[in-house]
């Protein structure tokens, strides 16, 4: 082989390597990813497991403001995903349940920094005028201040315990009340407790919703629009160090197949397929956790990894959280999958396109 031919062959091989490595350069995903944060209560008097103090909430928003993050509305984020035109340093804020503390404590801070918030509303509690919840009148007054309201079911039930008719009633009736009281027409839905199954996802798809879970992770154009991740912000998961780490995460560069969340196994197997080949040094940096304890990861090939907890998990809901560092200091690719213990094994495949 002539020297020139050898050089051409070498260049071709180097180009293939560079193309493969592009997957792991953060700029590849910068313009098409966003982090969505999930709050419930902004209060010092509500349960810590679902709360953040007003002072810490202020620190969150101040950090976003001073560091020039693009905090955009949920609707703008969805449009940005569809058009692949999300801004750099993209963040969107959400709150579940329409707790009264969002009106009393969060709203003044949101106005201070001029940031939008999407609130997912379980309508029955509002209609029954529970004192811990906002009123329709309060929500109407917030709509002029960059606050938006979306569907969180009627009674905030465990949807996986319901049949198709019951689930449709929960979704459709809540949407009707939101339209009647607030003029809401956008069809965005947050699963109560983040619980769903493949059947529920397909039902929401049939009803033409964009839907959100409670699993962690950043969002890109590549995600399943029927189960978008959000980072829960409460208790120890909301301190400033954790907050800064999470708002700087990138989507794990995997194929987002629909993986059934309802399982009977106490240590289910999770199979992840990366979009491209993963270099060996990245495979060694990839780590997953279940309930804060390291899970077993086994690479079946250079782009497929098997994840399983090394002990039985007894809680109703549990997550596998997987991270892998980027080439930037202190930035991570992040993927989370929530599972729900179900009495009956789902007949559908655990991995679907």
C-alpha angles and dihedrals in degrees: 000000000000120000091245091054090049091052092049090051091049091051091050091052092047091051091053090051092048092049090050092049092050086079089067098047108098094220087069088071103024096097095044107044138079138182118226118200123207122210129174110177129014098198144100093222101057126082111294092225090070102024145087124188119249088241093056092043088055090051090052093053093041090055091050091048098045094045093049100242115170102241104191135177119266091245092053089049092053091049090048091054092050092048094037088233106119116149123246116268090022120184131168126192126219137173128197129218101016094254115190091241089070088063098040102036111014100044097063090051093047089051091048091060096029094236129153125236133195115212120198110212130208095204103202093067089052093049090049089050097232107191093228091059134071120256126237087248092056091049092050090054091051095054090077089057102061094271117134131194129214143171123294097158129264104274103011094245134171096266095196088065091058135080125238095266092051093048092050090051091052092051101038097044093048091049090050092052091048091052093046095048104030107015092244114170103158110103105224118145134189116203111236107250086359088275120151143134133210089266093052091047090051090049091053088047090053089051089051099242133149104223138200133206133195098246118116127251146091123275130235136169085269097066127104104261089212095062110029117174128241130186110239110228111204142109114343092351091068103054114125096257092052091042094054092047093051099047088054097052125116129213114270103252095240137123106266100224119174106260115190110245097196108086139159094205117102091213107026122193118245119200117197124189117200120218091236140010114298115222115237094248089055091049089057091051094050110103136175133195135197116198090345093306123109114262125213114262121193122181109219091184137344091285106027124073130182118215127191136159113249091220137040115271113217102183122102093240127029138160140217107218115195128186138176125184120244123219088263117087114259096004125118142190105231135196129171132184123193121208128194123205108240128190093221126046113242114245094217124090117272090226120050134159 
